[in-house]
Amino acid sequence: MKVAVVGATGLVGTKMLQVLAERNFPVTELVPVASERSVGKEVEFKGKKYKIVSMADGIAAKPAVALFSAGGGTSTEWAPQFAAAGITVVDNSSAWRMDPSKPLIVPEINADILTTNDKIIANPNCSTIQMVVALQPLHKVYKIKRVVVSTYQSVTGTGIKAVDQLMGERNNASEYPMAYKYPIDLNVIPQIDVFTDNGYTKEEMKMVNETKKIMRDDNIKVTATTVRIPVMGGHSESVNIEFENEFELAEVRNLLESAPGVVVVDDLANQQYPMPMDAHEKDEVFVGRIRRDETQPKTLNMWIVSDNLRKGAATNAVQVAEYLVANNLI
């Protein structure tokens, strides 16, 4: 199968190439696509070098599927052109997520809605993906009323410029880029993306709106505070969940342990709980600190960690493509 990766030189694009190789996706020919300034450069995939091509040449190559990670503006302009050529696009940007005509997919939850007519498929926001993977098995049984989430997000979610800023600050470099308005090392920035009129950031509103769409339930109330912290390896989330139905902690653990894509790490006696350094380069969503909220009924607290470049982006997109292949949708 001919596969295009659009934005092949970025952090997520590079990770997509890695994940395609690791998971042995049936790539017969790779079509790496990037901005004009990168055209002609080479990327390596499974020991073979491929020349980066332009958007137009990417379409002309007629891949079966194109994994996009090149930003919202690029996706808005080019994804419809790929789709018009009969190429199925899995887009990692925010451009199409809340478009009612485009499916927003986390394979463990709602891949069953996909059809051959879906030529632009949206990949959700990284912080939303890991949360809903852990919420879905509980929602099925207890029905979620409300979620309060605070995130602790890796600088890799911003991109290579933010990684360079963090390491530049940490190493007392004489010169480094500023991805953020403020220092990030030895600091915490309670703003991810721009503020909207209601005082929440775009990142926070993505979690609110995407959760409802993916889980197919507009009645779930979500309120979020998203925070950038000086770590790499993954995003962490403190999540408080109020259910309509009563639960038992033992059953909650069993549901999570048997849920696809979830690994429970919750051994208080040995101080075992998920951390970004443990989630790094892994595809699972790790859950721990599972405990009852003792201040109100039918409410649970838990801690969720996942590698934001993998399950939060690249791996989820590749899993969508795998589903399409397995179900003869491309």
C-alpha positions in Angstrom: 0.0 0.0 0.0 1.3 3.4 -0.9 1.2 5.7 2.2 1.9 9.4 2.4 3.0 11.2 5.6 2.4 14.9 5.3 4.6 16.9 7.7 7.1 14.1 7.6 9.9 16.2 9.2 8.0 17.4 12.3 8.0 15.8 15.7 4.7 14.0 15.1 5.5 13.2 11.4 8.8 11.7 12.4 7.0 9.6 15.1 4.4 8.5 12.5 7.2 7.1 10.3 8.6 5.3 13.4 5.2 3.8 14.4 4.4 2.7 10.8 7.7 0.8 10.8 7.3 -0.7 14.3 3.8 -1.9 13.7 4.7 -3.3 10.3 1.9 -1.3 8.5 1.8 -2.7 4.9 3.7 0.2 3.3 4.9 -0.8 -0.2 5.9 2.8 -1.0 6.3 5.8 1.3 5.5 9.3 0.0 7.0 11.8 2.5 5.5 15.2 2.1 6.6 18.5 3.7 6.8 22.2 3.2 8.6 23.6 0.1 11.8 24.3 2.1 12.1 20.6 2.9 11.4 19.3 -0.6 14.4 17.2 -1.9 15.6 16.4 1.5 15.5 12.7 2.6 13.9 10.8 5.3 14.7 7.2 6.2 12.0 4.5 6.6 12.9 0.8 7.3 16.5 1.3 6.1 15.6 3.0 2.9 15.8 6.6 2.0 12.9 8.5 0.4 13.0 12.0 -1.0 10.5 14.6 0.4 8.0 15.8 -2.2 5.6 18.8 -2.4 1.9 18.7 -1.6 1.0 18.6 -5.3 3.4 15.8 -6.0 2.1 14.0 -2.9 -1.4 14.0 -4.5 -0.1 13.0 -7.9 1.6 9.9 -6.3 -1.9 8.7 -5.5 -1.3 7.1 -2.1 -4.2 5.1 -0.6 -3.9 6.9 2.7 -2.3 10.1 3.8 -1.4 10.7 7.5 -1.4 14.5 8.0 0.5 16.3 10.8 1.3 19.7 9.3 -0.9 22.1 11.2 -4.4 23.3 10.9 -3.8 25.8 8.0 -2.2 23.2 5.9 -4.9 20.7 6.6 -7.7 23.1 5.8 -6.1 23.9 2.4 -4.8 20.5 1.4 -6.8 17.7 3.0 -9.8 18.4 0.8 -7.5 18.2 -2.3 -6.1 14.9 -1.2 -9.7 13.6 -0.5 -10.9 14.9 -3.9 -8.2 12.7 -5.5 -9.7 9.6 -3.7 -7.0 9.6 -1.0 -8.2 8.9 2.6 -6.8 11.5 5.0 -6.2 10.9 8.7 -5.6 14.4 10.0 -3.8 15.2 13.3 -4.6 18.9 13.3 -7.6 20.6 14.9 -8.9 21.7 11.5 -11.7 19.1 11.1 -12.3 17.7 14.6 -15.5 19.5 15.3 -16.8 19.5 11.8 -20.1 17.5 12.1 -19.5 15.9 8.7 -16.1 14.5 9.7 -15.6 11.5 12.1 -13.4 12.1 15.1 -11.8 8.7 15.9 -10.2 6.9 18.8 -10.2 3.3 17.5 -10.8 1.7 20.9 -14.0 3.7 21.2 -15.7 4.7 17.9 -14.0 3.3 14.8 -17.2 1.4 14.1 -18.7 4.6 12.6 -16.2 4.7 9.8 -17.3 4.1 6.2 -15.7 4.1 2.7 -17.2 7.6 2.2 -15.1 9.1 5.0 -12.2 10.6 3.1 -11.1 13.1 5.9 -10.9 11.5 9.3 -9.9 13.6 12.3 -7.4 12.5 14.9 -8.4 14.0 18.3 -6.3 16.2 20.6 -3.6 14.4 22.5 -4.9 15.2 26.0 -8.5 14.2 24.9 -7.4 10.8 23.5 -5.7 9.5 26.6 -8.6 10.6 28.8 -11.4 9.1 26.8 -9.6 5.7 26.4 -9.7 5.5 30.2 -13.2 6.9 30.5 -15.0 4.9 27.9 -15.1 1.5 29.8 -16.4 3.2 32.9 -19.0 5.3 31.0 -20.4 2.1 29.5 -21.2 0.7 33.0 -21.7 3.7 35.3 -22.7 6.5 32.9 -20.5 9.6 33.4 -22.3 12.8 34.4 -19.3 15.2 34.9 -15.5 15.2 34.5 -13.1 17.7 36.1 -9.7 17.4 34.5 -6.4 19.2 35.1 -3.5 18.4 32.8 0.3 18.4 33.1 1.5 18.5 29.5 4.8 17.8 28.0 6.7 20.4 26.0 6.8 18.0 23.1 3.1 18.8 22.6 4.2 22.3 21.4 6.9 21.0 19.1 10.7 21.0 18.6 11.0 24.7 19.3 9.6 24.2 22.9 12.0 21.2 23.4 14.9 23.5 22.4 13.7 26.2 24.7 13.5 23.8 27.7 16.9 22.3 27.0 18.4 25.7 26.3 17.3 27.0 29.6 18.3 23.9 31.4 21.8 24.0 29.9 22.3 27.7 30.3 22.7 28.1 26.6 23.6 31.5 25.3 20.9 31.3 22.6 17.8 29.4 22.2 14.3 29.9 20.7 11.3 31.0 22.9 8.3 28.8 22.1 6.6 30.3 25.2 6.2 33.8 26.5 7.8 32.7 29.8 10.6 30.4 30.9 9.4 26.8 31.1 12.3 25.1 33.0 11.6 25.3 36.8 8.2 26.8 35.9 4.6 25.8 35.1 2.5 27.7 32.5 -1.3 27.5 33.0 -2.0 28.3 29.4 -2.0 26.0 26.4 -3.1 27.6 23.1 -4.9 31.0 23.1 -7.6 32.2 25.4 -11.2 32.2 24.2 -14.0 34.6 25.1 -15.2 32.4 28.1 -11.7 32.6 29.8 -10.8 29.0 28.8 -8.0 28.2 26.4 -8.6 26.5 23.0 -6.9 23.4 24.5 -9.4 23.3 27.4 -12.4 23.7 25.1 -11.0 20.9 22.8 -11.2 18.5 25.7 -14.8 19.7 26.5 -16.1 19.4 23.0 -14.1 16.4 21.6 -15.0 14.2 24.6 -18.7 14.5 23.9 -18.2 13.8 20.1 -16.0 10.8 20.5 -18.0 9.2 23.3 -21.3 10.0 21.5 -22.9 11.7 24.5 -23.6 15.4 24.6 -24.8 15.1 28.2 -21.3 14.5 29.6 -20.2 17.7 31.3 -16.4 18.4 31.1 -14.4 21.2 32.7 -10.7 21.4 32.1 -7.6 23.3 33.1 -4.6 22.6 30.8 -1.0 23.3 32.0 2.4 23.1 30.4 5.1 21.6 32.6 8.9 21.1 32.0 8.8 17.4 31.1 9.2 15.2 28.1 7.8 11.7 27.5 4.1 12.2 28.0 1.1 14.1 29.3 -0.4 13.5 32.7 -3.9 14.2 33.9 -5.7 14.4 37.2 -9.3 13.4 36.5 -12.3 13.6 38.8 -15.4 11.7 37.4 -18.9 11.8 38.7 -21.2 8.9 37.6 -24.9 8.5 37.5 -24.6 5.0 39.0 -22.7 3.7 42.1 -19.5 1.8 41.6 -17.2 -0.5 43.5 -13.5 0.2 43.3 -12.6 -3.4 42.6 -14.9 -3.5 39.6 -13.5 -0.2 38.4 -10.0 -1.7 38.4 -11.3 -4.8 36.6 -13.0 -2.7 33.9 -9.8 -0.7 33.4 -7.5 -3.7 33.4 -9.6 -5.4 30.7 -10.1 -2.3 28.6 -8.2 -2.1 25.2 -5.2 0.1 25.3 -5.2 0.6 29.1 -2.6 -0.5 31.6 -3.3 -0.1 35.3 -0.3 0.9 37.4 -1.6 1.3 40.9 0.3 -0.3 43.8 0.4 2.1 46.7 2.4 -0.2 48.9 5.3 -0.1 46.5 4.7 3.5 45.4 3.8 2.4 41.9 1.9 4.9 39.7 2.1 6.1 36.1 4.7 8.8 35.3 5.7 10.3 31.9 9.1 8.8 32.0 7.5 5.3 32.1 5.0 6.1 29.4 7.7 7.4 27.0 7.8 5.4 23.7 4.8 3.3 24.7 1.4 3.1 23.1 -0.8 2.4 26.1 -2.7 4.7 28.3 -1.5 4.2 31.9 -4.0 4.7 34.8 -3.3 4.8 38.6 -4.1 6.6 41.9 -7.6 5.1 41.5 -9.6 6.1 44.5 -13.1 7.3 45.6 -13.8 11.0 46.0 -14.8 11.0 49.6 -16.4 14.5 49.4 -19.3 13.5 47.1 -21.2 10.3 46.1 -20.6 8.2 43.0 -17.4 10.1 42.2 -13.9 8.7 41.4 -10.4 10.2 41.2 -7.7 8.8 38.9 -4.4 9.7 37.3 -3.9 9.1 33.6 -0.5 9.2 31.7 0.3 8.6 28.0 3.0 9.4 25.5 1.5 12.4 23.7 3.5 11.9 20.5 2.5 8.2 20.2 -1.0 7.4 21.5 -1.8 11.1 21.6 -1.0 11.6 18.0 1.0 9.2 15.7 -0.1 5.8 17.0 -3.7 6.8 17.1 -3.5 7.9 13.5 -1.8 4.7 12.4 -4.4 2.6 14.4 -7.1 4.4 12.4 -5.3 3.5 9.2 -5.0 -0.1 10.4 -8.7 -0.3 11.1 -9.5 1.0 7.6 -7.2 -1.7 6.1 -8.6 -4.5 8.3 -12.2 -3.5 7.4 -11.6 -3.0 3.6 -12.5 0.7 3.9 -9.5 1.8 1.7 
